[in-house]
Amino acid sequence: MSLNDGSIMPKQCIETLAQFNDRSCLRRYNSAGECPDIVNAICERDGVKPGNVFIENGSGPVLKMAFHMLFEDYIRSSWTRMASHLVGRPGVTMVIVSPTYEKVVNGAIRGGVGIHPIVLDEANGFQLDLKKLEAAIQKPCIVYLPNPNNPTGNLLVTRDEIIDLVERYPKNTFWVDEAYVQYMDPKIHQPVSDLVPKYDNLFVSRSFSFAYGLAGIHVGYLIAPESFIERMEKKSTPYRVGKLQESVVVTALRNADEHLRDVRALCAQEQARIGEALDQIDGITWYPSSANFILCKWPDTNTTTKFLADMLAAGVRLRPFAAPEMANHFRITLGLPEDTDQLLEALQVVTHYRGSEVLPPPSQQAVSEDAAAVGV
Ligand SMILES: Cc1ncc(COP(=O)(O)O)c(C=O)c1O
C-alpha cells in the first residue's frame, strides 16, 4: 500500500482483454501511429480537439518530456534567461507547492531549473494560500499544480480559480496535473481539460494508472496547445502505445461514468474504514483525501520509522518520505476491501506491539501461534 496505483479497472475491460486470445492477435501495431482511437475517445470525453492530445506510456514520461521542452522554450525566449542559464544559474523558475509529487521537482532541479516552493498550510488541511501563489508568479514562470495534490490528497485550486489565474497571468504557464482528478465527483469539482483550447498557457496531464486501475498497461496523456503537441509528436516515435493498451483504454473511456462512480464509492468506503481505525490510535493524525491515498503522521520521526518498519514486518508496506519536513509523515494507498482488512490487522498487531523491541516477522508469528495452539 505504498504505491498509489488504482485498484479496479472497468469491468468491460475484462471482455476486451479476453479478445486477445490467439497467437496472432497482437501481431499488428496499433490502428495508426498516434493512436487515433484513444485520441478520439479522449476528445469526446474531455472536450478537446485531436491536435491537443499527446499519448504516452504513462503521464510520468509526458511530464518529463514536456517540462524539458517548456524549460527550453522559456530560456530561449529571453537573452537574460539564456545568459543566466549559460553561467549555471537557473534560467527559468518553476513554482510548486510543498509537499508535492517529488519526481517532478527532482527532475526540474536536475534540469537546472530554479524552484520556488509555496509551503502548504498543514494546520489548515494543506490548503494553498492563493495570495502566496500570486506573490510568487509576478514574473514569467511555470506553475505546477497537481489537483488533487500528491501526497496531501486535497484539491489545491478550483476550476474558477484556475480560470482566473490563466487569464490574469498570460505570460506564465500553468500545468494542472489531473492524475487523480477522476476520484472526485464532477459535481464537486469540474476538471479543466476542456479549457485548454481556449488558453494557450494551460497544460493538463492525465493518467490511466489510478482511478481507471490500469497502471499495469501504463498509459497517460497531455492536453496542451496544438503547436506544442505538434512539436512533441515530431520529437517522438510513432506506435509508442501498443494495440493491447489502445483497446483497453478505449473500452475504459467508453465505460468511464459507471466505472468512476463505482471507484469513488469504493474509495469513500475504504477511506472511512481506515480513518475509523486511525482515529483509535493515539498519536496518529490523518488528513481526509479526495484521491486514493491518505497522508498521516506521528508526532516524531523515530516513532514513524519504527512504525513503518513494524508494519513492513507485519506484511504491509507504507510510503515514507525523504524530505526532512515530511519525515514524520507516511502515506497509505486505498485499495480493495481485502487490502484494508490486511492493513487493519497489521495496525492492530503493530500498535499492540508499539514500544516493544522488534516485531517478529509474520511467518514467525504464525509459527508461534500454531505452536501455542499445540502447547509447544
Ligand atoms: C501527481 C502525479 N502525476 C503523475 C504521476 C505519474 O503517473 P503515471 O506515469 O503512472 O501516469 C504520478 C505517479 O505517482 C503522480 O502522483
The ligand as an SDF file (V2000), in Angstrom:
LIG
                    3D

 16 16  0  0  0  0  0  0  0  0999 V2000
    0.7120   13.5950   -9.2930 C   0  0  0  0  0  0  0  0  0  0  0  0
    1.2270   12.5030  -10.1890 C   0  0  0  0  0  0  0  0  0  0  0  0
    1.3360   12.7480  -11.5000 N   0  0  0  0  0  0  0  0  0  0  0  0
    1.7870   11.8110  -12.3470 C   0  0  0  0  0  0  0  0  0  0  0  0
    2.1830   10.5590  -11.9040 C   0  0  0  0  0  0  0  0  0  0  0  0
    2.7250    9.5540  -12.9010 C   0  0  0  0  0  0  0  0  0  0  0  0
    1.8080    8.5050  -13.1040 O   0  0  0  0  0  0  0  0  0  0  0  0
    1.8100    7.5520  -14.3880 P   0  0  0  0  0  0  0  0  0  0  0  0
    3.1750    7.6510  -15.0170 O   0  0  0  0  0  0  0  0  0  0  0  0
    1.5360    6.1800  -13.8820 O   0  0  0  0  0  0  0  0  0  0  0  0
    0.7510    8.0380  -15.3300 O   0  0  0  0  0  0  0  0  0  0  0  0
    2.0950   10.2630  -10.5380 C   0  0  0  0  0  0  0  0  0  0  0  0
    2.5280    8.9670  -10.0190 C   0  0  0  0  0  0  0  0  0  0  0  0
    2.5920    8.7040   -8.8420 O   0  0  0  0  0  0  0  0  0  0  0  0
    1.5890   11.2670   -9.6560 C   0  0  0  0  0  0  0  0  0  0  0  0
    1.4630   11.0470   -8.3380 O   0  0  0  0  0  0  0  0  0  0  0  0
  1  2  1  0
  2  3  1  0
  2 15  2  0
  3  4  2  0
  4  5  1  0
  5  6  1  0
  5 12  2  0
  6  7  1  0
  7  8  1  0
  8  9  2  0
  8 10  1  0
  8 11  1  0
 12 13  1  0
 12 15  1  0
 13 14  2  0
 15 16  1  0
M  END
$$$$
